[in-house]
C-alpha cells in the first residue's frame, strides 16, 4: 500500500476563526478512505484544502503543507509555483449537492474539457462517452444529451457530476457526502459505483451517514478516520471496522 | 412573483375590521394616480397633436426643415439627432460598462491587501449621484475646449462632446444592471468552475456572461432609454443646430433639447403643435424601450461554443481599458469642478453683499448669491415630497400586498410606463396643463412653483413606488405566515410587521427620490423656473432653483464672477445629491445586515459556505 496524500500541520481559518488546526494525515492510494465526523467539524474544509478550493471563499487563510502523488511524481499543492487550476484539473471533486452547470448534459461533460484541458472535438466526445459509461449513466442519457442537465433526476445529476470529474482522468477523487442529497435507492447506486471506482482511483470520501460509512469500509483496502471537534483526527482501528457492534457504538458516540 | 401573488389572494381574509376596507380603498386610490397620470399624458399628447391630422399640418411637421419664422416646423432632424446621439452614447458606454463590471468581478488584479474593485464600484455609485447639469457645466468648460482645439474647426459644441459626456452619464446604469446580474449568477458557479480547473477569466467569459444574456440586453435598453431621454447634456453640449449632422464634429439637436428651446422662445401656436409632436415621438421612443425590456425573456443558457483564448484576451483588454479610461474621465470632470468651485465657497457665494444673518432671519433680498436658488430648490423639493411620498409609499404597499389580477397588472404596467417617461415630457405635460387652463377655466393661469412641484412629484413617483414595493416583496414569506397565524388582519400585518421591517429600505428609496427631485432641471425649465425671481412668497410665484441657475449661468454668464457662481452652485448641488445618495445607501446596507440578523434563519453566510 502506497501513500497518495500527505498532509502536514494543515491549518485553515475563515475570517480569523480556526476550522482546522495543525492537522496531519496520510491517505493510502486506492481506498475508499472514509472521513466521518459531526457536521461543522471541518470535513468539507479538509477536503477543499486538498484542491485549494477554500481559496475561492472569502477571508480564508491556509498554512501547512499538502502533497499529492499524481502518477509517479509528488505535487506540493501550496508551493508558490503550483497553479490552483493545474492542481484542480488532476484532482477531481464531487460536491454534496449535484452541481451541474446550467447547460445541456453533453456541454456539462465537454465544456470543462474544452476550456481547462483544451481538448479537440473528437477527443472530448470520446472521453465524455467513456466517463458517462464509467458512471453507469450512458444508457440513461445517451438519447437526451442535448437536454438541460437540470432535467435529470437528482441521482442522475450526481452521477453526471461524477462522470464530469472522471472525464478529466484524475488520480485522486474527492467526494463530499456525494449521496447526502439523494434518496435511498439512488444513494445505493452511487455507493456501488464508488466502491467500483476505488480500485482505479484514490478515493477520499466524506460522510456523515454511518451506514454508508460502514458499507464503504467493507472493502479490503478500507480506512476510516474520525474528525473530532477541535480538529483532532483519529484513525478507526481495523478490528473496530470488522465488528459491527463496536462500529455502531463508535458511531453513536460520535454522531 | 407568482408565489407572492398567490399568497396575496388566499393569504388572509378581506376586511376583517371595519377600518380595513377604507384603508384598502385609500391604497387603491394612491395606485390609481399612476394610471390616471399615464392616461393624462397620453390624452394631452393626443389632444395637442390633433391639429396635425385635422388641420393638415402633418406635412409641415414631418419634414426636414425647421424654420419657424417662415412657417416650416419640420422635426425630423431632431428625431434623427436623438437616435444618433442616444445610440452613439450607448455604443461608447455599453462596452466600457461591461469592461468595468468584468474588472470588478475578477478580471482585475487580485492584490493581497488592496482590491481595486472596491474603489471602482464606489466611484460608479458616486457617478449615479452626479446631477446631469453638473456634468454639463464641467464638460462645457473642459471637454468642449478640448474638442475645439483637438479637432481644429468648429465651436467644439458637437455630437462628439455630447456623446462622450452622455456616455459617462449612462455608464453607471449599465454597470449596476450587469453587476446585479453577475452577482446572481456567479456564486453558484464559482466553486464548481474552480473545482473543474477553470480560471476566473474562463469562468466569467465562458460561463457567467452567456448566462447573463438578459442582463446584457437590459443594460443596453435601459442605457439607451436614459440617453435618449436626457435633456440637459444635448442642450448644453451638442450645439443645437436643427440639422442632421454630417459627422461627429457637427452640431445636432435632439427632441428633448428642441422641446426645451422652443418653450423658452415662446413662439406661436403652430410651433406648439410641432412641440407636442416631438413629445409624442419621444414618448413613443421611450415606450418602445419599455416594450423592448418586457420582450426580453430570461434566456435559458444557450452557451455557444466558446471561441478560445482570443475572447478571454479581448475581455481582459476591455476590462483594463475601461478601468483606466472611465475613472480618468470622471476624475477629470469632477476634479475640474472642484478646482473651479472650491475657491468660490464662502458666505459671499450664497449671500452676495447682503449680510447672511439679515437674509436668514429677516428675509433681506439677496442679489448676487445663490441663497434664493437654494431656498427655491428647498421649497420645490418640500412641496414635491409632500405630494409624492404619501402617494408613492401607499401605492407601493398596494402593489406589493393588495393588488391582484388584472387591476394589479394594469397598475404595475402603468408604473413602468411612467418610469420610462423622460423628464422633459413631464415638464411638457405641466406646460400643456397651463395652456389648457388658459384656454378654458382660468385665462390667467401661469407656470409656477406649485406646477413644477406637481410635475416633479409625478417624475419621482415611480421610483418611490418600486422602492417600497421591492422592499416589501423582499421580506421573507414566513413573516406574513407568522403574522397571519397570530390572527392579524392584512392591514395589521402590513402596518405593524412588514412596514417596520422594511422601513429602512423604504426610507432609502424616499431619499433617492428626493435627490432626484433636487437635481432635475428639465421639468422645472418648462414649468416656472426663472432667473432673478428672488425668494418665492407663494405657491403660485415663479421661483429660482440651483440646477437651473447652473444651466443658465453656464450659457449666459456676463462676467467671470457669474461663472464662478455657476461652479459654486454646481459644487453645492453635487455635495447635496452625493450626501443624499450616501445616506440612502448606508440605510440600505444597514437594512441588509439587519435582515440577516433579525429575519435570517440563524446561519450566516460564512456558516453556509463552510458547512
Interface residues (C-beta under 8 A of the other chain):
Chain A: X14 X15 X17 X19 X39 X40 X44 X45 X51 X53 X56 X57 X84 X85 X86 X87 X88 X89 X93 X95 X99 X101 X102 X103 X107 X111 X112 X114 X115 X116 X117 X148 X164 X168
Chain B: X188 X189 X190 X191 X192 X193 X194 X195 X196 X197 X198 X199 X202 X206 X207 X211 X300 X301 X303 X305 X306 X606 X609 X610 X611
